[in-house]
Structure formats: C-alpha cells, structure tokens
Amino acid sequence: MKINSLKKIYLLALSAFFFGACGGGGNGDGGGNPGPNPIFQAAVTYVTGAKPEAVTSGDFDGDGNQDIAVANDVGDSVTILLGDGDGPFSSSVTVPLAIANSCPVAIARGNFLGDNIDDIAVVSFSTDKVSIINGDGNRNFIENNTFSVGSAPQGISVADFDGKLGDDIAVVNFGEDTVSVLLGNDIGTFAPQPKIQSENFKGPFGITAGDFNSISNTLVDLAVVNQANNSVVNLIGSDTVRGSFTPSSSDPVGNSPSAIASGDFDNDGKLDVVVANTQDIPDPTVSILWGDGNGSFSSPTKEFTMGKPFSVDTGDLDQDGNLDIAVANQGDNSISILMGRGDRTFEPQKTFPTETAPSSVILRDFNKDGKLDMAVANSGSDTVSVFLNGL
C-alpha cells in the first residue's frame, strides 16, 4: 500500500537523522585506529557527484574493461568511471536523473537489453522509482526508462529470477515493508509482479540473491535484511511460478543491520550470508549466518569490525580458495578485511583508512590480473577510491 505523504516526510526525516540527506549512509564521525594495509596498494581517488551512496561495476561501454558506476544521493546523478583495463580510470561521465531531488541510494549492474553491454539499475528513495541507464558502446549514456516500485525503496539485487532472457530486479521498500520484483524481457522493459509481503518485514534495507535452497532446487532465492527488527528473512524461489517468492525463515542478527551479501564461507557447498550491523555498540560487528542448503540459516556468529559498519562484499582476495569479507565502516572512515579460513572462522580484521564516510564497497578485478581489487564510495567526501590488490 502506498504510504501517505505525511508518513513519507517522517521516513525521510528519520532516514536523514540516522543516515544523511535522503536514504542510505550519512557522515562518519571520525576516530578509530586503523592498522597497516598488507593487502592493497595505495588508493587512487576519483571525484564523483554529491554524496556518492552506492557503487557497482560492469562493462558499461562494451570495451571489455571493468567500469565503475556510483549513485550520487544528493547529486541526483550517476557517475560512471570508464576503465582502461590496467587499473586507472581515464575518464568519467555523469548521467543526471530526470527527476530532481530523487535521492538515488542503491545501484546494480545488469544486462537488460540482451547485448554485450552492461546496463545500470538505480534506486531512487524519494521518487519510488528504479531508473535504467543504458550505454550505446561509444561512452554515451542515457536514462532510458523508469519503473515504479514501493515506497522509500532502499536496496536492490539483480539476477535471473525466472530463467528467461534478460536480468530481473528485486527492490526492498523501506517505507512500506514490502519487496518489489520486476521481471525483465531482454528489451529493456519489465513486468512488475505482485509485491512480496511478510509479517517479518520491518524496515527492509538490503537484499541479496542466491540459491539458498540448493538441495531442493536450483532456483534463485532472496535474503532481505530488516533494520527495525534486526532480522534476515529468506524468500524461496517458486518451482511452479518462476520469478515469484515465498517468505521462509526469519533469523536474528545485530542491531540496525544495513547491508547483506552472500557467499559460501565454510566451503560446504551451501550459501551463507554476511550482514553489517550498523548500530552494534560499543563493539561493531558483522553477523554471519550459515546456510543449511534447505533455505534456512543456523544461529549467526559475529566478527568484530570498526565503527558503524555499513556495507559488505565478499570475494577471495588472497586466492587461497576461501572467501573473504570487506566491510565499509562509516563511523571511523575505514575498511575492515576479514580473511576467511574456510572453516567458519576468520583471521583478526585488517583495517586501513579511507576518505570520509565510506558508504559502499565492492570487490572486482579492475586491471585484469586475476586478483580482486576494491572500490569504495566515500559519501562524506564526494569521491570513490580504487585499491588495487597488492598480494
């Protein structure tokens, strides 16, 4: 149900109090004591639009190199850094969103046109829209279409939910406690599905896709993190109606979780999830929930980070066959790296400083050396920093 304008104003004010101007992350409060950085080379920093809130990557110009796209919350735009394949980004393009004061807070890569060029999906918190940005292969980009979702959308995940041509989109709607699903048709348009509702949705803030029910089927499922009741809710993909989901288990995590990512952290062939607990005080943490392959998770374990962890991503940074975790800590302007051992334990965190208020982190290979690098959106300094893998 669409919330009324008075409630929307309240949600905007509440989000601004905790996270900054619109949705998503706010300014960090400094402090912390970051240690040495044995993993990455020195960062190269690039200017973005105002308050870069979220970052993703893909080959957006079709040249075979990884580019970076950043959603600028206050700037009402997307900045695209164009990669040259050896690490640096030689130029950038800013794509303004058509609607002013839209507050883009989440972003994801997808292939929505069935060509060899990656596209961009952007979630706007204030307008209740998802915008699709397409490139023509000559470094020209345009916001081609917008699609309505629920109220105050906050997080996005893109995957093939229905086994048909074209990627699909799932968005969590913070303002009305629902999930919107848009099924793509490979020509740049989408069919909206009935919104997913659950009594366990309370302030849904982040979402990730994966096959959490791998023992029973090979369909894509979803996991939603909820800020208001500190939980993760699993949504199981339907065998009979492809692209639809049924709420399943609800599992507790830490205080005010803000982000979620999936991966097999214990090498048992079953997907797990990691959650950033933004308001775990005085000891900031991430929660790791261990998947059983049947669509449920066992009791979480916690790993310590630095202040106000707000974003997470996963990948094998040291190429030892075990997944590692990167955490953006807004509270003390740092990144924590948790190196996985593959046995449900992690090495003590390695931390190092970023610019102001890191709000989003991704692990990708930007220089084609086969090693994962890192990009961080710094919402307090209007920059994105790129760290090449130094291992």
Salt bridges, closest charged atoms under 4 A:
GLU53 OE1 - LYS51 NZ 2.52
ASP61 OD2 - ARG139 NE 2.84
ASP63 OD2 - ARG139 NH2 3.47
ASP73 OD2 - LYS51 NZ 3.27
ASP118 OD1 - ARG109 NH1 3.00
ASP128 OD2 - LYS2 NZ 2.28
ASP128 OD1 - LYS8 NZ 3.11
GLU176 OE2 - LYS195 NZ 2.85
ASP266 OD2 - ARG344 NE 2.78
ASP280 OD2 - LYS302 NZ 3.21
ASP313 OD2 - ARG364 NH1 3.11
GLU347 OE1 - LYS350 NZ 2.87
